[in-house]
Structure formats: structure tokens, C-alpha cells
């Protein structure tokens, strides 16, 4: 579980079983997450059966002084928040030349990519009193083997994905829970979640499959195996950051 109390206090359930689900929070999830997902049709057809981790704004009032609330988790460091209006004004003036030259400094990219989406998320949580911070669609092959079909977190970091996995296992008497398909961008993440020893070795993956009685024919893990072939391959520049930047110029924060 997480070290942050508000994350552990979040509700984990299928959408149809949520005890507290205001329409606006679900609508926001459908409009801003599901419809923008490449597999939106699968998610939409299975909407009521999607497991979600739902943050509650009311949890904020119970946070102790030495603990983080959702504001601290969703927003960047407090010292940067204080200077943010000035920082944003400066970035709006300087970013066009960087974009035109295709040489945006990494530190500027990181500020925008990390802060803007989380800032929006906290405002939605405050407005709707709840906010979906992660989701997963699961298929139960049998009692002991469950496959994750689709999985993502809206709020990055803070081990929200691991929290969902642990809550799911606890809810279902601890089955083996693994992704059925591992795509390239998620290979390193799942290697860590599956506790594969580093440097990654193919025999370690084979042993994991064998020890957990998984069916090789069910799995599409070729990108996990590719980590063993070329683990030092450079990561291409994340295009998602450029999407965020384009939104940055059309919204006021």
C-alpha cells in the first residue's frame, strides 16, 4: 500500500459498485480518459465493470500535519506553487521560440508535463468532491489467475498503480494478477511490478511464468523479453509532453 493515508483511504471498486459516484466525476472520467484512450470502445463497452481508484475530497480534513493531502500529491512542490504565476507568465513568453526551434529544455518540459495535468485534477476533485485517479479492466481466467486487460493511472507517481493491484488482490483472495499484454511503453514498469531482478534476464521471466502457473499461450510479453536484449536502448522523447504543452497555451491557470 501507499505511505500516504489519503491514497489508502481512496475507494477501490467497480464503477457500478461505487458507494459515492457523483455524475460529474464519472462524466469527467468518460470524456477526458476513456474517449481519449486508443481502446476507448473496449472501455466504454465495459464501463460498469472497470475497477477504479476514487479519491475523496473529504479525506483531506483527516490528514495529519506530517502527512500529504491530495493537494500536495496532485500538485508540485509548495515552493514552486508560490512562484507559479510568475513562472507560467515567463514560460508563455519563452516557450514559442523553444517549440519553433524544437529544443525545449528538459526542466521546462518537466515542470509543464508534471504540474499542469495534476493541477487540473485537483481542481476537479475539489469541484466534484471525488476524482478517479486510476483504473483497470480485469478478466478472470479462473479463480487463481486474473489478467489485466487495460491499466493506467491519471495521477503519476505515488505508487497508485501498485495500490490498485494490492487492493484488487485483497478483494479477490490474492489471485495471480498480471497484464495479459505488455506494450513497449509499459515494459519497464511491469518488470518492476513483477519484481524481476535487474539486469533483466529471459530465464527470470520464464521462471515467473512457470512459478505462477501462467499459460504461455495467454500472454503477449514480447516487449518484456526485449528488455533483456537491449535494456540500455534510449527512450524516445515523450510526445505526451508536447500534447500537454499545446494545451498550456490555450488554458489559463
Secondary structure by P-SEA (a helix, b strand, c coil): ccccccccccccccccccccccaaaaaaaaacccccccaaaaaaaaccccccbbbbcccccccccccccaaaaacccaaaaaaaaaaaaaaaacaaaaaaaccccaaaaaaaaccaaaaaaaaaaaaccbbbccbbbbbccccccccccbbbbcccccaaaaaaaaaaaaaccccccccccccccaaaaaaaaacccccccaaaaaaaaaaacccccccccaaaaaaaacccccccccaaaaaaaaaaaaccc
